[in-house]
Amino acid sequence: MGRTLRVRNPRTGEHDYAFEAADATRVDAACAQLRDAQRAWAVRDWTERLDVLVAWAEAIDRHQPALADALSRDTGRWLLAVAETRGVRPTLERWRRYASAVLVDSEGRSQAMPDVRFRHQQVPYPVVGVISPWNFPLLLSLIDALPALIAGCTVAIKPSEVTPRFIEPLQAALDEVPELAGAVALLPGDGETGAALVESVDLVCFTGSVATGRKVGEACARAFIPAFLELGGKDPAIVLPDADPRHAAEVLLRASVLATGQACQSLERLYVPEAMHDTFVEHLVAAARRVTLSHPDIHHGILGPLIFERQAGIIAGQLDEARARGATVHCGGEIERLGGGLWIRPTVLTGVDHDMKIMREETFGPVMPVMAYRDIDEAVALANDSDFGLSAAVIGADVAAAEAVARRIDAGAVSINDGALTGQMFEAEKHSFKLSGLGGSRMGPAGITRFFRRKALLVQHGTPVLIDAFDEGHAAG
């Protein structure tokens, strides 16, 4: 029997749900079944596989009310929960466009040996393990699973134990598509389940913290399998001198506090020109104070509660340290207990520096520390003074100048005249820099091709070179 894990409702603080964690035996058995099923799944044409996935998307639509309810109970928010459930079908249409371009065997001719022609065969990894986080449970479970399935892999999904309720309605939707049932396994559990999964699959996609991602990467290295790691961020934003401070404040506020800041691409460091600093902060604080909490009614207000109780402690600790070192909190700044849940209002700080944890470590909350800079070189240096390099933002009236600054930032994606665009569009390929990740892009066409090994088939159409050609005497003559 597996271990029983209890789940906390972030709005009430009550542990009102329980599930049985998959143990190593269950994980091994599930992955063995996936490995057997993969042969038949991979033989299908990719268009057939995608049609099966569309049928699953239609089943998900039928179970949308139950999925949205489960997600909202785990995350404490409604609008974003509904958005997660409605994104599967459009996502598949995007993958269809990419698949038609990349799921073809290429061929060519050798330049050195003109009689040799070659073709490439794309061989899918048999079993892919997806370990997803708690902030967007459904979206970040399927963001890797869907392209892997289109590629011809089978997939085992291990969602976070913090937000697992959606597994039941997702499994119900899966059960309605018998052609897919053998290609997908949902394995609820915690770190022990995830560790067992790594030992049983051929490739791992992990989204989560740097600390856990490092453990996953090390385990994959020991198992000699690929690891695609999408980890944390400490995303900077640079406001250029020609930007409108009010507009910049409003744009960066949304990109910092949406989803209560519980998104890896949330902006967590804001750099503004010295001459604009006070005006920008004034506008940012005014806009932040207008943001409402969705308490007591989940259907009214903008920000939901903090999902993970442990994260609330991290946020509070960073704020306490910043205050102790001389930072000024202009609004927010306190963890509030409302109805049993933990909440924090949009928080603006000034008087911060890079010796503070709040400027160096991931906060994962609606906290906006603001620093002034003297010139563009200093702004870029501050933005790059980080162990992270997930994404960033630049705001300026001159788009060419803003792009020039963006090109100097060490991050995988830079939003220009907006923020956190990677959470809204998925077409542009990008890589994570520094500790923010490892492996190929999950965006764009590479999101499919990373699930293949490329095999070269080399055909000699002329006369093969024979061993006599290597006779030393013949060469000397």
N, C-alpha and C positions, 0 to 999 in steps of 0.2 A: 504494500500500500504506500502511496506517496504521502508526503507531508501536507497537512492542511494549512493554508495561508489565509489570513484575514486581511480585508481591504478596507481602507479608511475612506469615507465620503468627505471630500474637502469642504463641502458647504456646512456639514453638520458636525464634523469631527468624530462621528461614530464609525466604528468598524461594523458595517452592516452587510458585508458580503464575504463569502469564503469560497475557496476553490482548492482542489487537490493539485499540488505541483507534480509535474511529470518527473519521475526519477530516471536514473541512467538506463534502467532496463527498458522502460517505456520509450525513451528517446532512441535507444539502439534499435528496438523493434520497429519503430515508426520509420527510421531512416533506412532500415533494410528493406521495408516495403516500398519506400520511395525509389530506392535503387533498382528494385525489380520492375517497378512501373515505368521507370524513365525510358527504358528501351522502346516501349510502344509509344510513349508520349513523343519522343524525339523523332520517330519515324514519320509522324504526321507532317504534312506540309505546314509551314509557319502560318499560313492563312487559316488552316483548320484549327490550329492551336488558338489563334486569336479569336476565331468564332466561338470556341468553347469559353474563352475568357469573357467575351461579350455576353454569353448566356449567364455567366456568373455575375456580371455587372447587373444584368436585368433581375437576377434573384436578389442581389443586394438592394436594388431599388424596391423590391417587394418587401424586404425586411427593414427598410429605411426607418420606420418609426421606432422599432425595437433597438436598432443600432444607435440612432440618435439619443434615445433615452439612456442606453448603457454608457455611451461616451459622455453624456452630460453629467451623469452621476459620478463618473470617475474624474472628470476634469472640472466640474463645477460651472461650466459655461454652456450656452445653448447655441448661439449663432455659429460659432466655429465648429461645434460638434456636428451640426447639420451640414455645414460646408464639407466636412470630411466625408460624409456619407454620399454626397452628390458629386464627388470628384472622380469616381472610378471610371465611368463611361467616357467622359472627355479625355481622361488620361490614356485610355486604350486607343482612342482615335489618333492621338499624337504618336503613340508607339507604332500604329499601323503605318503612318507616313515614314517613320524612320526605318521600320523593318523592310519595307519595299526597296529601300536603297542599300541596306547593309547586309541583308540575309540572302546574298547571292554569292556563288563561288566565283572568285576572280581567276583570271588566267593571264599568262604572259610568256615571253620568250627570253632566254638568257642572252645577255650581251656578249659574254665571254665565250659561250658555246651556242651558236645560233641554231644548231639542230635540236637543242633541248628546249622543250616547252614545259611549262608548269601550270598547275592549277592549285588553288587553295581550297581546302575543305575546312569548314568551321565546325569544330567538335565541341558540343556543350559539356560543361561540367555536369556530372550526373546529379548530384544532390547539393543544393545551395542552402546554407543555414542563414536565416535572417533574424538578428537580435535587435529588437526595436525599443525605443525609449517611451517615457510616460507622457511627454508633452503633447504629441499628436499621435495617439495610439494607432488608429486605423491608417492614416495617411502614410506614416513612416514604417508601417509593416508592409504596405503594398508598393511603396515607391521602389523597392528593390525586388520584391517578389514578382510583380507583373512582368517586367522586362526579362527576368530570368526564365519565367514560364514560356514567354514568347520565343526565347532562344532555344528552348527544348530541354531545359533543366527541370527537375522537380524541386520542390521548395518545402523546407521545414521552418515555420515561423514561431519564434519564442518572444512574445510581447513582454513588456515590463510587468512585474508583479504589482506595481503601484496602480496600474490602470488596465485590468484584465477583463472587465465585464463584457466588452464588445465581442469577446471570443465566442460566446454562446450564440448570439444572433448571426455572427459571421459563419460559424460552423453550420447553422441551420440553412443559410444561403448556399453554402458549399454542398450540402447534402442534396440539394435540388439539381445539381449538375453532375450526374454520375460519371460523365467522361473526364471530369476533373478531380473526382474524389481521390483517386490514387496518386495524383500528382502534387497534392498539397496536404501538409500535416500541420495542425495548430497545436502547439505544445506549451501550455501555460506553466509558469514556474519562475524561480528566482535565479540567483547566480549559479547555484548548483546545477540547475537544469541547463543554463547556458553553457557551463563548462562541459557538461556531457555532450551537448550538441556539437561543440567544436571538435570533439573526438570522433564524431560519427559522420561528418559531412566532408565535401570536397572543396568547398569555398565558403567563406563567411563574409556577410555584410553586417556591420555593426554600426549603430548610431547611439551615441551616448557620451559619457564623460571621458576625459583624457585618462584618468586613472584606470577606469575599467577597460577602456580601449587599448591601453598599453598591455594589460593582462591578456586580452583577447589576441592581440597581435603576437605576443610572445608564445601563446599556446598554439596559434596557427603556424608560427615558424617551427616549433617543435614537431608539429604534425606535417610540415612541409606542404601546406596548402595556402592559397592566396587569401589575403584579408583586405577588405575594403572598409576603411575606418572613417566615419564621418563624426568628428568629435566637437569639442567646445569652441567657443569664440569669445573674443573681447573686442567686438567690432567698433572701430573708430569712425567718426564723421568729422570732416573738415568743412567749415563754412568759410567761403572765400570773401575777401573784402567787398566785392561788388554785389554780393547777395543781399536780398531784402531780408532783414532780420526777422520780421514778423512771419513771413512765408517760410523761411528756413526753420524757425521754431516750431511751426505747426506741422511741417513735414517730418521733422526729426522726432517730434513727440510721438506721432503715430508709429514710426518705425522703431521706437524704443519701448513703448508700453503696450502695443497690441498683444493680446493673449497674456496680459499681465507680465510682459517681458519674458515669458517662459518659452522662448524660441531661440535656437542657436544663432540665427541671423539678426537678432535684436541689436540695435545700437546701444553700446554701453559706455562710450567715451566721446564727448563732444568738444571739439577744438574750434574756437572762434577768434577773430582778430581782436587785439587789445582795444582798439577804438570802438568796436562793436559790442564788447563783452557785456556791459551793463544793460544796454538796450535789448540785446538778445535774451539775456537772463530774465529781464522783466517780461518780455513776451512769452517766454517758455513757461515761467511760473504761472502767469495768468491763464495760459492754455491748459496747463497741467491741473490747475484747480477746478477747471470746468469738467474734467473727466469724472464720471460717476461710477460707483461700484454697483454691481448687479445684486445688491442685497437690500431687502430680503427676497426680492422676486427675481428669479433667474432670467425672466423675460424682459426685464427693465434694467437699464444701466449698461455700462461699457466693459468694465473690468471684472473678471471673476476672481475667485480666491486663489491663493497659492495651492497648487495641487499636492506637492510633496512636503510633508511637515519638516523633514530634515533641511530642505532648501530654505525654509523660513529662518532657521537658525543661522545658516550661512549668510543670508542677507543682513540679518540683524547684527551679526558679528562684524561684517564689513562696515556697516554704518556706524557702529559704536567706535571702531578703531579710527575711522575718518574723523568723527567728532573729536575724539581724544587728541588727534594730531592737528586740530585747528580748522577743520572744514566747517562750513556753514550750511545748514539744511534750510532751504527756503520754503519747502512745502513737502508734505508727506513725511517720510522718515521713520515711521513707527509701524511695527507689526501689530495689527488690531485683531482682536478675537471677537468675531460677530457671529452669533448663532452657532458657536462651536467651531466655525471655520477660521482660517488665518488669512488675513487680507493686508494689503499695503497699497496706499494711494500713490499716484505718480510722484516721484521724489526728485527734486532738483538740488544739487549740491554745488557750491563753489569753494574756493580756497583749497582745492585738492592738488595733489602732486603724485608723481609716479613712485613714490616710496610707500604709498597707501595701497592696501589690498584691493580697494574699490576701483583702482585704476589698473590693476595688474591681473587679478583673478576674476574668473567668470562669476557674475552676480546672478544672472537668470531671474531677474525681477525688474519692475518698472522704475529703475533708478538711473538718473541722468546726471553724472558728474560733468561739470563744464570747466574747461581750462582756457586761458587766453594764450595766444601766441603772438610773437613779434613780426615774423615774416613767414613766407611759404616754406622755406627750407626748415625752419623750426617746426612748423605744423606737420610736415611729412616725417621729420625725425621722431616727433612724439607719436604719430600714428603707427610708425614702424617699431617703436620701442615696446615690443610685446612678444610673448612666447607664442601668441596665436596669430593666425592669418586666414581666417575663414572668409570674411567679407568686410566691406567698408562702404562709406558714402562720401560724396563730395557735392556741395551745393554752391552754385555760382551762376551769375547772369551770362557770362561768356562761356558757352559750352566747350569751345576748343580749349580754353584755359583750364576749365574744370577737368577735361579729359587728360590734359597734360599732367595735372596733379595726380589724377587717378592712376596713371601709368607708373607713377613712382611709389605707389603704396603696395606693400607686400601682403597681398590678400588674393584669394581665388576669384573673387567677384567684387566689383565696385559699382554701386548704384550712383549714377550721376543725375543730380536734380531730383532725387527721390531717395528712398532708403529701404533696405531689406527686400529688394525686388526678387531675390532668389527664393523667397517664400511664396511668390505669386506667379512666377513664370519659370518654366523648366527647360526651355529650348537651348539655352546657351551652355555649352560644355565649360566646366571649370574644375580646377583642382584645389584642394585645401593646402595652404602653406603652413609651414612650421608644425606646431603641435595640434593644429586643427584637423588633421586627417592624413590619410595615406591611401594610395591606390587610385584607380581610374575614376573618371567623372561619372556620376550617376545621372547627370543631365545630358540632353542631346543624344545623338546616335550612339555615342560611346556607352550610354547607359545599357545598351543591348550587347554591344561587342565585347564588353569586359567579361561576359559569361561564356566566352568561347576560348578554346585553344585553337590556334591556326596550324593546320597540317599542310605541308607542301607535297604535292604529287608531281614528281619530276619524270618526264617522258622523253627518252632518247629517240628521235626520229631519223637519226643518221647512223653512222658506224661508231660503236663504242671504241674508246681508246683501249688497246690491249697491253698486256704487261711488257711485251717486247719493246714498246716505245720508251721504256724506262731503263733500257740497257745502257750502262755507263759507257761502254765502248762505242755504241751507236751514237751516243750524244757527243763523244769526243771527236768522232769522225765527221 
